[in-house]
């Protein structure tokens, strides 16, 4: 009977040891940008540095995304038992040193190191994009902008290339007319 209890205790300890190695917290110490892999230092496991681990993404076949954690970023890893040879980086998480960009559960926010912010406020149905740098949008097809609330464009200047046409509807008569700004620069390429 004592042998059975001892064997059972050993089995429980073995299972506990395996479970302790399924999830682990660590800091990213190396990045392979080309392959999308990282190495993680596991402080709670004798500061062991993992082999190259893939980062978990929502899509990787036809539709792809790419965003690796930074060096020294805290991440959560999951491993296949019995050890730390095979696993994945599930993602990163906020800490006291790296707090959330804002405390508002109604907002989806991406804030980048350079200060660029993409934010959606579902409570006010407002999308905001603030880019610290140049913005380029390329569309390989027709583009239609529909706004039921008007459109304001404010910039230092506007350069339009290609054929520029206008269709103005008179707010008084409802008929088309050709009144529009003559301060339009057009370059034909």
ChimeraX attribute file (.defattr): number of C-alpha atoms within 10 A of each C-alpha:
attribute: neighborCount
match mode: 1-to-1
recipient: residues
	/A:1	6
	/A:2	7
	/A:3	8
	/A:4	9
	/A:5	10
	/A:6	11
	/A:7	12
	/A:8	12
	/A:9	12
	/A:10	12
	/A:11	12
	/A:12	12
	/A:13	12
	/A:14	13
	/A:15	14
	/A:16	11
	/A:17	14
	/A:18	16
	/A:19	15
	/A:20	15
	/A:21	18
	/A:22	16
	/A:23	17
	/A:24	19
	/A:25	18
	/A:26	24
	/A:27	22
	/A:28	23
	/A:29	17
	/A:30	17
	/A:31	18
	/A:32	13
	/A:33	11
	/A:34	6
	/A:35	10
	/A:36	16
	/A:37	19
	/A:38	24
	/A:39	20
	/A:40	28
	/A:41	22
	/A:42	22
	/A:43	13
	/A:44	10
	/A:45	14
	/A:46	8
	/A:47	12
	/A:48	13
	/A:49	18
	/A:50	18
	/A:51	15
	/A:52	19
	/A:53	23
	/A:54	19
	/A:55	19
	/A:56	18
	/A:57	14
	/A:58	9
	/A:59	10
	/A:60	10
	/A:61	7
	/A:62	6
	/A:63	7
	/A:64	9
	/A:65	11
	/A:66	12
	/A:67	10
	/A:68	19
	/A:69	19
	/A:70	15
	/A:71	14
	/A:72	13
	/A:73	17
	/A:74	22
	/A:75	22
	/A:76	17
	/A:77	24
	/A:78	18
	/A:79	20
	/A:80	15
	/A:81	16
	/A:82	15
	/A:83	14
	/A:84	21
	/A:85	12
	/A:86	15
	/A:87	21
	/A:88	18
	/A:89	26
	/A:90	15
	/A:91	16
	/A:92	17
	/A:93	12
	/A:94	12
	/A:95	10
	/A:96	6
	/A:97	6
	/A:98	10
	/A:99	10
	/A:100	13
	/A:101	11
	/A:102	10
	/A:103	8
	/A:104	10
	/A:105	9
	/A:106	12
	/A:107	17
	/A:108	14
	/A:109	17
	/A:110	13
	/A:111	15
	/A:112	11
	/A:113	6
	/A:114	9
	/A:115	12
	/A:116	14
	/A:117	17
	/A:118	15
	/A:119	16
	/A:120	17
	/A:121	15
	/A:122	12
	/A:123	9
	/A:124	9
	/A:125	9
	/A:126	10
	/A:127	12
	/A:128	11
	/A:129	12
	/A:130	12
	/A:131	13
	/A:132	11
	/A:133	9
	/A:134	5
	/A:135	7
	/A:136	5
	/A:137	4
	/A:138	6
	/A:139	6
	/A:140	5
	/A:141	6
	/A:142	5
	/A:143	8
	/A:144	6
	/A:145	5
	/A:146	8
	/A:147	7
	/A:148	5
	/A:149	6
	/A:150	6
	/A:151	9
	/A:152	6
	/A:153	5
	/A:154	7
	/A:155	6
	/A:156	4
	/A:157	8
	/A:158	12
	/A:159	8
	/A:160	11
	/A:161	11
	/A:162	9
	/A:163	9
	/A:164	11
	/A:165	6
	/A:166	10
	/A:167	10
	/A:168	13
	/A:169	13
	/A:170	12
	/A:171	8
	/A:172	6
	/A:173	8
	/A:174	9
	/A:175	9
	/A:176	12
	/A:177	12
	/A:178	10
	/A:179	11
	/A:180	10
	/A:181	6
	/A:182	6
	/A:183	8
	/A:184	12
	/A:185	11
	/A:186	13
	/A:187	11
	/A:188	8
	/A:189	6
